[in-house]
Amino acid sequence: MSPSLTNGEILRQRYVVQEQVGRGGTGSIYLAEDTRLQGRLCALKEVEHNQALPEEVLAQAREQFFREASVLARLDHPNLPKVSDFFSVESRDYLVMDFVPGKDLRQLMQEARRNNTFLPEKDVLGWAVQIADALDYLHRQEPPIIHRDIKPSNLKLTPSGLVKLVDFGLVKIMAPGEVTITVIQGQGTALYTPLEQYGGDDTHTDSRADIFSFGATLYHLLTNEPPAEARKRFLNSRSLTPPIDINPRLSPSVERAVLWAMSLHPDDRPADVLTFRDALLGKTETPVQNQIDRFGFETPQFDIFSQEQIASYIALGLFLVGLIATVIR
């Protein structure tokens, strides 16, 4: 699909489009110059709503966009790009935010893979601490803000060493008692998306969804291999390879923390992102019941059989062994 804006086009008599730098399912991201602040570059995130929606639903979607954009504009954190403006041009809405220079973590991981090596665990943990700080800030807003699309390509490393969470494409404002529609259609990137985020039902999505995506992102960064999707793991618990089997240099405590965050059920994950951060750094223990055993599948959270049933099966097995031995003799 061709870009909706052309190079040199001016929006609001202020933003001069320089080039398209990204493309998503809802529109494009452009690099632009802010003519009111000489030398300032910014990113224009375009939101193109589905015009096939009923008029009432489309109006609700645009209203929600402006409500959420106004919340994002109030955020101020060093690991988040600053949203400085938002506006509409005909059927499209735009967010204006700081342009973040540097490579994203997906690019750095791919470079390591091409060199037949892994990103140093120390570096990844350093980035993880910054990401955790940003997510904690978002989750502590009133109402909480859930990012819902954490992945390596949405994390940029600036020349100064700061990691920035750059895309608010699927952000969800958790207004109490409010059932909202999805402003920006889509449910995140499948590799990093928890089960509860599928199906478009936001009523079961909370900060633990970001913890799952955060854990899946770290899995990918530490192994150079994408994690098995949550849907595949639900059908086949052996489909997720333990990270240390891919990267033997990983610390066992880091592996346990990552797999804890990637638990399929939200209740089995860390309660908050700071708890996850502390587990990554070895400051807290990962619950044994949330670890993945060496065969690559999750330890069951419940007993499939009662102790009485197990004893009965053992007795039956011993009886059959004895019977076979008698027949052979």
C-alpha positions, -999 to +999 in steps of 0.1 A: +000+000+000+014+034-010+019+060+017-010+085+022+014+114+027+041+125+003+076+138+010+075+176+015+038+176+024+030+200+052+004+192+079-011+219+101+012+244+085+039+231+108+050+195+102+070+189+070+070+152+060+105+140+051+100+103+046+079+072+056+099+052+082+074+025+091+041+009+081+015-009+102-019-023+098-035+010+106-014+035+088+022+047+085+048+064+106+066+094+091+097+113+099+089+150+099+104+184+107+087+207+131+091+241+115+082+260+148+112+245+166+141+247+142+161+215+139+135+194+158+126+161+141+095+143+151+076+111+143+041+113+129+020+082+137-009+079+114-041+062+124-064+053+096-098+041+108-118+014+090-143+034+070-165+004+067-174+006+103-209+019+111-210+056+115-217+055+152-189+030+159-164+051+138-173+082+158-167+063+190-133+051+177-122+086+169-135+099+202-115+072+220-084+081+200-085+117+212-092+106+247-062+083+247-040+107+229-046+133+255-036+108+282-004+099+263+004+136+259+006+140+297+032+112+301+067+122+310+093+095+314+129+092+301+122+057+285+091+069+266+090+093+236+072+125+245+038+129+227+036+166+218+006+170+196-024+152+181-048+162+154-070+150+125-068+154+087-100+143+071-104+106+079-070+101+095-058+109+130-022+117+139+000+115+170+031+136+170+060+124+192+097+127+196+117+110+169+140+084+186+173+079+168+192+046+170+187+009+162+159-011+176+166-042+197+154-065+169+182-051+146+208-056+173+196-092+179+197-099+141+233-086+140+243-109+168+227-138+151+245-131+118+278-131+138+268-165+153+267-151+188+242-139+214+235-105+228+254-104+262+231-112+291+244-082+310+234-059+282+199-074+279+193-072+316+204-036+316+178-028+289+152-049+308+156-027+339+149+004+318+119-012+301+105-024+335+108+012+348+088+025+319+061-002+322+058+004+359+053+041+352+026+033+327+009+007+349+008+031+378-011+058+359-047+066+369-062+048+351-034+023+343-021+023+307-014-011+291+009-010+261-001-044+246+025-045+219+059-049+235+084-065+211+120-061+201+112-038+171+093-014+194+123-009+216+150+015+204+185+020+218+195+056+215+232+066+210+232+077+247+223+042+259+186+049+267+161+023+257+128+038+245+094+020+241+085+038+209+051+026+197+018+032+214-002+016+185-023-007+207-024+012+239-054+006+262-065+029+289-080+008+316-109+030+326-128+013+356-161-002+346-158+009+310-159-015+281-140+001+252-137-007+216-103-011+201-092+022+186-064+007+166-074-026+152-052-056+159-041-076+189-004-072+190+023-094+174+015-131+177+049-142+190+046-119+220+008-119+226-007-137+256-038-158+252-061-134+270-054-107+244-069-127+215-105-124+204-108-086+210-121-090+245-103-063+266-122-071+298-096-097+308-065-077+297-045-061+324-008-053+332+001-090+333-005-090+295+025-066+292+045-088+315+039-118+292+050-098+261+080-084+280+091-120+289+086-132+254+106-103+241+135-111+264+133-148+254+138-137+218+166-113+226+185-138+247+182-168+223+180-152+188+150-175+184+113-165+185+092-181+212+064-205+203+031-186+202+008-189+232-019-205+211+006-233+200+018-237+236-018-241+247-023-270+223+012-285+228+030-276+261+062-291+247+064-265+219+083-239+240+120-247+241+137-237+274+160-207+266+190-223+282+188-252+257+193-226+230+218-203+248+237-224+273+254-193+287+222-180+302+219-178+340+194-203+353+178-175+374+172-154+342+157-184+324+134-191+353+122-155+355+116-153+317+095-185+317+076-173+348+066-141+329+055-163+299+031-184+320+000-190+299-024-181+327-022-145+340-025-156+376+007-177+372+028-147+362+046-121+384+020-099+400+037-067+387+065-057+365+089-048+394+085-083+408+095-096+374+125-072+373+137-084+407+134-120+396+155-113+365+181-097+387+181-126+411+167-105+440+136-127+444+130-164+439+109-176+410+080-199+423+088-235+415+053-241+402+058-216+375+090-230+361+093-252+331+109-286+335+138-298+315+115-317+291+103-282+279+068-281+292+052-263+321+049-279+355+011-286+360-006-261+383-030-288+395-030-325+402-045-344+373-052-374+396-058-376+433-033-394+456-058-422+460-061-426+422-024-427+418-020-454+445-047-474+428-029-472+394+004-482+410-013-512+427-029-522+394+004-519+376+021-541+402-007-567+399-003-568+361+035-572+364+030-601+388+004-617+366+026-615+336+055-630+355+034-659+367+022-666+331+058-666+318+069-690+345 
